[in-house]
């Protein structure tokens, strides 16, 4: 039965690949995909990984960063890395020169070399990735596995497929007990709860900033439309607390100028003083625009309240744990669907609709300081990998 499924699945994905070729060629012309699509679907400058190593596969930027605590405990000469996104690739290539884009499944037959271990992050359920790696001698691990309330019903409807996938996975390391139960319903066996790996690699401050006088509010990782929302809430707070200060940290550097223009007009209208952090690192103005990358964790360390961006519009939210480690009071919008596992591991986050942000900020005195619940234990994963070497 398993051989028949292997043959049928391989045939279907091969046909799908051939059918999609014209569309893939068109997508490859877009700048966003100029490296990933040629590498993944045409093996352009994508040579196979050296054999007999520890092969990590992670999809996104965040997942690629999250494996760093594991990578740091393993021999560098054995590391092998794959990813499916450009942002993920920028991270993993810093771990080893043996870093590649993961080819689409039918191309794995000729590309995949025998490895000692395959370690896959979260929900990258590629059947042929696990099946071929295991057939060619690898011990196969799925780590940081989770199934959210939103996604589990969809997975469960396809449980016949996931039962086949889990037959090629030797060990599963889940984030929570609930995830363990759900994974077992899909056919996973030998499931161990280790906590969320993303909580084991939180950024530390790169420098100690002097805390300014007054209440410090940080608008963190903000997106289009969120800066205006936060500025409006802040000016109402200022009417109550004259020494309050707002530090705005946009998510994307290409928006620094646009946000600067917005703050300029707002400051004129409300008689506020503001400046750019790149021009003046003092934090004693009314509004400070942090227009330099890599400073957010330093700001978190001195912030009293963090208004976390990316969730007041349906963007998916950002990692609240980076602020929670400092005991900040955190306010988020309701659209944090990409961060449900992180939010679930933190106690004290206040979730509000955009229309209620001002009221919640004014009532900051009753908000709770955020706290990370539980611990992450990487030891079982490290021991399992080393046992296969």
C-alpha positions in Angstrom: 0.0 0.0 0.0 2.8 2.4 0.9 4.6 1.7 -2.3 1.5 2.3 -4.3 0.9 5.6 -2.5 4.6 6.6 -3.1 4.2 5.9 -6.9 0.8 7.7 -7.2 1.9 10.8 -5.2 5.2 11.1 -7.2 3.3 10.8 -10.5 0.7 13.5 -9.4 3.3 16.0 -8.3 5.4 15.4 -11.4 2.4 16.1 -13.6 1.6 19.2 -11.6 5.2 20.4 -12.0 5.1 20.0 -15.8 1.7 21.8 -16.0 3.0 24.7 -13.9 6.2 25.3 -15.8 4.9 28.2 -18.0 3.6 30.0 -15.0 6.8 29.4 -13.1 8.8 31.0 -15.9 6.6 34.1 -15.7 6.9 34.3 -11.9 10.7 33.9 -12.2 10.8 37.3 -13.9 9.6 39.1 -10.8 12.4 40.5 -8.7 11.0 38.9 -5.5 11.4 35.4 -7.0 14.5 35.9 -9.2 16.6 33.6 -7.1 14.2 31.2 -5.4 12.1 30.1 -8.4 15.0 29.3 -10.7 16.8 27.5 -7.9 13.8 25.5 -6.6 12.0 24.6 -9.8 14.9 24.6 -12.4 17.9 23.8 -10.1 19.6 26.9 -11.4 22.8 27.3 -9.4 21.4 24.8 -6.9 23.8 21.9 -6.6 23.1 19.1 -4.2 24.1 19.3 -0.6 27.3 17.4 0.5 26.2 14.0 1.8 26.3 12.6 5.3 25.5 15.7 7.2 22.8 17.2 9.6 20.3 18.7 7.2 18.0 21.4 8.6 15.0 22.6 6.5 13.2 25.8 7.6 10.9 27.9 5.5 10.7 31.5 6.7 13.0 34.1 8.1 11.7 33.5 11.6 12.1 29.7 11.4 15.6 30.1 10.1 16.5 32.3 13.0 14.8 30.0 15.5 17.1 27.0 14.8 20.2 29.0 15.8 20.4 27.6 19.3 20.4 24.1 17.8 22.9 24.9 15.1 25.3 26.4 17.7 25.6 23.1 19.5 26.4 21.0 16.4 29.6 20.5 14.3 29.8 23.2 11.7 31.3 20.9 9.1 28.2 18.7 9.3 25.6 21.4 8.8 23.4 21.4 5.7 20.6 23.9 5.2 17.7 24.4 2.9 14.9 26.9 2.8 12.1 27.9 0.4 12.2 31.7 0.8 14.7 34.4 0.0 14.5 35.9 3.5 15.1 32.4 5.0 18.1 31.9 2.7 19.7 35.1 3.8 19.7 33.7 7.4 20.8 30.1 6.7 23.7 31.0 4.4 25.3 32.5 7.5 25.3 29.1 9.2 27.2 27.2 6.5 28.2 27.4 2.8 26.2 24.2 2.4 23.0 26.2 2.1 20.5 25.8 -0.7 16.9 26.5 -1.8 14.8 23.3 -1.4 13.9 21.9 -4.8 10.3 21.2 -5.6 9.4 17.6 -4.7 9.8 15.8 -8.1 13.3 17.2 -8.5 14.4 15.7 -5.2 14.8 12.3 -6.8 18.0 13.3 -8.5 19.1 16.1 -6.1 18.8 14.6 -2.7 22.0 12.9 -1.3 22.0 10.6 1.7 22.2 12.5 5.0 22.6 11.3 8.6 19.7 13.4 9.9 16.9 15.5 8.4 15.5 18.1 10.8 12.4 20.0 9.5 10.8 23.0 11.3 7.1 23.3 12.1 4.6 22.5 9.3 6.8 21.8 6.2 4.9 18.6 5.4 6.5 17.6 2.1 5.9 13.9 1.6 8.8 13.2 -0.7 11.2 15.3 1.4 10.7 12.9 4.3 10.1 9.7 2.3 13.3 10.1 0.1 15.5 11.3 3.0 14.4 8.3 5.1 14.8 5.8 2.2 18.4 7.1 1.7 19.4 6.6 5.3 18.5 9.7 7.3 16.9 9.8 10.7 13.9 12.1 10.2 12.8 14.7 12.8 9.9 17.2 12.8 10.6 19.9 15.4 8.7 22.8 16.9 5.6 21.2 15.4 2.2 22.9 16.0 -1.3 22.9 14.7 -3.4 26.0 15.5 -7.1 26.1 16.2 -7.5 27.6 12.8 -5.5 25.1 10.8 -6.2 21.8 12.6 -9.7 21.2 11.0 -8.1 21.6 7.5 -5.3 19.2 8.4 -7.7 16.7 9.9 -9.9 16.6 6.8 -6.7 15.5 5.0 -5.5 13.1 7.7 -5.2 10.2 5.2 -2.4 12.2 3.5 -0.7 13.1 6.8 -0.7 9.5 8.0 1.4 8.6 5.0 3.8 11.6 5.7 4.2 10.6 9.4 5.2 7.1 8.5 8.4 8.6 7.2 9.0 10.8 10.3 10.9 9.0 13.1 10.4 11.6 15.9 8.2 14.6 16.4 8.9 17.5 18.9 5.8 19.5 19.6 5.3 22.9 21.1 2.5 22.1 23.5 0.5 19.1 24.9 -2.4 20.2 22.7 -0.2 20.1 19.6 1.0 16.7 20.6 -2.6 15.4 20.8 -3.5 16.9 17.4 -0.4 15.5 15.7 -1.1 12.1 17.1 -4.6 12.3 15.6 -3.0 12.9 12.2 -0.8 9.8 12.6 2.3 11.0 14.4 4.1 8.7 16.8 6.9 9.2 19.3 5.9 12.8 20.0 7.7 14.7 22.7 6.7 18.2 24.0 9.7 20.5 24.1 8.1 24.0 24.1 8.5 26.6 21.4 12.0 26.8 20.0 11.4 30.4 19.0 11.4 31.3 22.7 14.9 29.9 23.1 16.6 32.4 20.9 15.3 35.8 21.9 17.4 38.8 20.9 19.4 40.5 23.6 20.2 44.2 23.8 23.2 45.2 21.8 23.7 48.3 24.0 22.3 49.8 27.1 20.2 53.0 26.5 19.5 55.5 29.2 15.8 55.4 30.1 14.2 58.8 29.5 12.0 60.5 32.0 8.3 59.9 31.8 6.2 57.1 30.5 7.9 55.4 27.4 5.6 54.1 24.8 7.0 52.1 21.9 5.1 51.7 18.6 7.0 48.5 17.5 7.3 46.9 14.0 4.6 49.1 12.6 3.0 48.8 9.2 1.1 51.1 6.9 -1.8 52.9 8.7 -0.6 51.8 12.2 1.6 54.8 12.8 -1.3 57.2 12.4 -3.4 55.1 14.7 -0.7 55.0 17.4 0.0 58.8 17.1 -3.7 59.6 17.6 -3.8 57.4 20.7 -0.5 58.9 22.0 -1.6 62.5 21.7 -4.7 61.7 23.9 -2.4 60.1 26.4 -0.2 63.2 26.4 -3.2 65.2 27.5 -3.1 63.2 30.7 0.6 62.6 31.1 2.7 65.5 29.9 6.0 63.6 30.1 5.0 60.6 28.1 7.2 59.8 25.1 6.6 57.8 21.9 9.2 55.9 20.1 8.1 54.7 16.7 10.0 51.8 15.0 8.6 50.9 11.5 8.9 47.3 10.4 10.4 48.0 7.0 13.3 50.5 6.3 11.8 51.5 3.0 9.0 53.2 4.9 11.2 55.4 7.1 10.8 58.5 4.9 7.1 58.1 4.6 6.7 57.7 8.4 9.0 60.7 8.9 6.7 62.8 6.7 3.7 61.6 8.7 5.3 62.5 12.0 6.3 65.9 10.7 2.8 66.9 9.9 1.4 65.4 13.2 4.0 67.1 15.3 3.2 70.5 13.7 -0.5 70.0 14.3 -0.1 69.1 18.0 3.0 71.2 18.9 5.2 68.2 19.6 9.0 68.0 19.3 10.3 65.0 17.3 13.5 63.8 15.7 15.1 60.9 13.9 17.2 58.5 15.9 19.8 58.3 13.1 20.4 62.0 13.6 20.1 62.2 17.4 20.2 59.2 19.7 18.8 61.1 22.6 15.4 59.8 23.7 14.1 63.0 25.4 11.9 64.3 22.6 8.2 63.9 22.5 8.3 61.5 19.5 11.4 59.7 18.2 11.4 57.9 14.9 13.9 55.0 15.0 15.1 54.9 11.4 17.9 52.4 11.9 17.7 48.6 11.8 18.6 46.4 14.8 17.6 48.8 17.5 14.1 47.5 18.5 15.4 45.1 21.2 17.3 48.0 22.8 14.1 50.1 22.8 12.1 47.2 24.4 14.6 47.2 27.3 13.6 50.7 28.3 9.9 50.8 27.2 7.0 50.8 29.7 4.3 50.0 27.1 4.7 48.4 23.7 2.0 48.8 21.0 3.0 45.8 18.8 2.3 46.4 15.1 1.4 44.1 12.3 -1.9 43.1 14.0 -4.2 46.1 13.7 -4.7 45.1 10.0 -4.7 41.5 8.8 -1.0 41.1 8.5 -0.4 38.4 11.0 1.4 40.1 13.9 5.0 39.9 15.1 7.0 38.2 17.9 5.7 39.5 21.2 8.2 37.5 23.2 11.0 39.9 22.4 9.2 42.6 24.4 7.7 40.2 27.0 11.2 39.2 28.2 11.6 42.7 29.6 8.2 42.7 31.4 6.7 45.4 29.1 3.0 46.0 29.0 2.0 44.9 25.5 -1.0 46.0 23.5 -1.7 44.2 20.2 -4.4 44.3 17.6 -6.5 41.2 17.0 -4.9 40.0 13.7 -1.9 38.1 15.1 -2.8 34.8 13.3 0.8 34.1 12.3 2.0 34.4 16.0 -0.7 32.4 17.8 1.9 30.0 19.2 4.0 32.9 20.6 1.0 34.8 22.0 -0.2 31.6 23.6 3.1 31.2 25.4 2.9 34.8 26.9 0.7 35.9 29.8 -0.6 39.5 30.0 -0.9 40.6 26.4 -3.8 43.0 25.9 -5.6 42.5 22.5 -7.8 45.4 21.3 -9.5 46.5 18.1 -8.0 49.6 16.5 -11.0 51.6 17.6 -10.3 50.9 21.3 -6.5 51.5 21.3 -6.8 55.1 22.7 -9.0 53.9 25.6 -6.7 51.1 26.5 -3.6 53.2 26.3 -5.3 55.8 28.6 -6.1 53.0 31.1 -2.5 51.6 31.0 -2.4 51.6 34.8 -4.5 48.5 34.9 -2.7 46.6 32.2 -0.5 43.6 33.3 3.2 43.3 32.6 3.7 40.6 30.0 5.4 37.4 31.1 6.7 34.4 29.2 5.0 31.1 30.4 6.8 27.8 30.6 10.2 26.9 29.2 11.8 25.5 26.1 13.9 22.3 26.4 16.2 21.7 23.4 18.1 18.8 25.0 16.0 15.9 23.7 16.4 17.3 20.1 20.2 17.7 20.4 20.6 14.3 22.0 18.5 12.7 19.2 20.6 14.3 16.5 23.9 13.4 18.1 22.8 9.8 18.5 22.5 9.5 14.7 26.0 10.8 14.0 
